[in-house]
């Protein structure tokens, strides 16, 4: 169902690939465009001569912001496998941060929405907390069906702790409404 990823171990089965929701990317780009337009407009109102330079700077900000947000949202991925959660996140134009947490080291998963708007759209954050250091948790933002994914991760954690042999028969997560996930 899913392709391989860099760092995948031999025999590791991918259960789901979480990517940021497209709406979050669109909102981030719209914010950048609004800020660039406001910057150029306010500067132009203060002084038309400086406003011409500000319009050019605003254009560069808009282009740079669109490029950066597109890169971040297209590159950021989280892989749920039968062994671990593996997060790839862009931290600069040249580097990516990779974070892995094996299921045997994980304590629990929780899902939450940052506000009521995102909750209505069923988009939120899933956080998998490790047993030892709470500052080393894996946080996946802008996930569609975040509560269902959190419950799925809890199911994985339960299986790993109680009946690990059942992990081979666990079906991949399908981000659809309950009842239509076949």
C-alpha positions, 0 to 999 in steps of 0.5 A: 500500500505504501512505498519504502522510506529512507531508514526503513528496516528490513521486514518493517511493514508500513501501516500508515503515512501521515502527511499534513493536511492540504488545508493547513498548507493553503492557510499558511500560504494565504497568511504569508501573502496577506502579511506581504501585502500588508507590509507593502501597503503600510510602507507605501502609505508611509512613504511612496518612495519607500513603498516601491522598495517595500513592494519589491521586498513584499514580493520576495517575502511572498515568493520565499514564503510560498516556496518554504511552505510548499517545501515543508508541507510536501517533505514532512511525513510520519510513517507508522510501521509495525515497529515504530513511528518515524517522523521526517520534518524540514527544519531548514532549507538544507536539513531535515530532522528525523525522529523515531520512537519504537512502540516498545518505548512508547507510553501512550498517544493523544490527539487534540485539535488546536481550536474549534475550527480544526476540530470541526474539520477533523484536523489536529495533532497526534502526540506519541509520548515515550515512557521515559522523557516526556520532552522526547515525544513525537508530535504530528501536526495537521493530521486528518482524522487525528482522534482515530489515528490516536486510537489506532496508535493506542491499539498498536501499543496495546498489541505490542505490550500484550499480544505482539504476534498479532501485529503481523495481522494488523490492518493499515489505518485508513483515514475515512469515516468509521464504517467505510474503512474497508 
